[in-house]
Amino acid sequence: EYAEEFNTYDLARKIRFNSVHVCKLGERGGQFITLEPFLEGEYVKHNDNDGNVCSNDPVAQAFSHFSWESSNHQLLVCDIQGVGDTYTDPQIHTVSGEDFGVGNLGPEGIYKFFKTHQCNSVCEALQLPRRGRGADPKPSSPSWSSKSPLSPSSELASKRSK
């Protein structure tokens, strides 16, 4: 959903997430596995779920930032990796810290992303509020610690609620 919304903006590059299928193996005692199409090309990890920036691709970093703004500050899609603009196996951090598996580091994971995030030309093109390094941290929610560089922005939140 967030990739589709991201792609509605007039950007030179469009992103997509590889499709994933869950299968149950009857001959293996009902074990579940996940399958996805093979991505041919150079596999690149752009960021992880612990706030590390692993590439200088502005689109991948801006997409993570965009997911935070577009979700009305409820979740952040990170651990962006894949081939070209086809991403696979993302992690989602939520404000509640619930859902999306053990890699969901909750508010701490969101904080770690923005601690290292530096807004770039794609963030600017999307008119995302400046967050992360170099931005003025102004927490406004009691659920965030005083070290958090996050504060709600109404621009994308109002677009999303329409």
N, C-alpha and C positions, 0 to 999 in steps of 0.2 A: 504494500500500500504506500509506504513512504517513498520507495523508488519510483513508483508511478507518478506520485505527486511531484517529486523532484524533477522528473522528466518533462513536466508541463512548463517548466521555465525555459526561457530562450537561451540555452547553453549549447556550446558547440558539441559537447559530448553527452551521450545518454547512457545511463547505467542500467543494469539488470542483475537479478539474483538468479543463480542456477536453480533449476527445479530439483526438488528432493522427493524421493518416494520412500515410504516405510514398508518393508516387506516382512512377513512372518514365515519363517522356515519351518515347515512341518516336520521335515526329516531331521531337524536339529532340536527337537523338543520344544518347538514353538518359539525359538529365539527370534528376536526382532533385529533387523539390520536396516540401514539406510543406504539408498542408492541414488547416485546423481550422474548425469552425463559427464564424461571425461572432458576436461578443458585442455585443448591443445595450445601450447605456447608457453611463454615464460610466466611462471607463477610468482606473484609478488604479494607480500604481506604489507599492508599500508599502515595499519594501527592494530593494537591488541586490546584486550579487555582490562589492562592494568595501566593505561594511560601512556604507553610508549608509542611514539611516532616512528614508524619503520620505513617510510618512503617520503618523498617530497611531492607526491601527487596531490595537487590541490583539490581535485574533485572528490577523492575518497575522504579527505579530512573535512571538506565542506559538507558532504553527505551526512557524516556523523553529527556535525553541528546542526544541520538542517533537521535531522530526526528529532532532536531535543526541542527545537522551536516548534516544529510542526505537530508534535505530540502534546502541546500545551504543557511542556515541562514534566511529562510523566515517564518518558523513557528515552534512552539514547542507544542507537544502533552503532556498534563498534566491532572490533576484531575484523575489520574489512580486509579482505584478501581475495585473490583470484587471478584471472588472466585478462588483461586489457580492462575493459569496463564491465566484465561479467564477474560478479562477486559470488563467493560461496562461504558457507559455514560462519555466518556472523554471530555475534553475541549481543544480547540485549540486556542493558542495565535498566532497572525500574526504580522509581522513587521508593516504592514499598519494599524492594529487595526480593519480591516474590515472583514466581513463575520463571520460565526460561532457563532452568537448570542451575547447577552449582557455579557456573561462570558468571551469573548475575551478581555483581558485587554491590548492587544497590546504590545508594547515594555516594558511597565512597568511590565506586567505579566511575560514576558521573563526574565527581569532583576531580579524580585523577585525569580523566580525559581533558577537562577544561584547564587543568593546571598546566598541561603541556601544549594545548591547542593554541595555534596562532592563526587568527583570521587571515584569509588570503583573498586573492582576486575573485574566486568563485563565491566565497562568503559575501563579499561586497556586491557582486552581481545579483545575488539572491536577496540582498538587503537584510542580511542577518545582523542582529545586534552584536556589537563587538564583545567577545567573551574570551577568556583565557589569558595568556601572557600579554601584558601590556594593556589590558582592559581594567577599568576601575571595578573591583569586586564590591558589590553591594547586595549582600544577602537580604532578602525580605521575607523569607518564610521561616517560621520557627522550626521546621523540620530539617533545616540546614544548619550546620555548625558555622561559627563565625569565620572559619577559614575558607568557606565555600565561595568561589568566584561566580556563583550563579544568582541571578535574580530574574524573575519573570519579565518577559517582553510581550507586549500585547499585539505587535504587528502581525506575526504569523499566527498567533493564537486567534486573533479576530478573523483572519482569512479562513482558518480551519473551521471555525464555528458557523460560518455562513453557508 
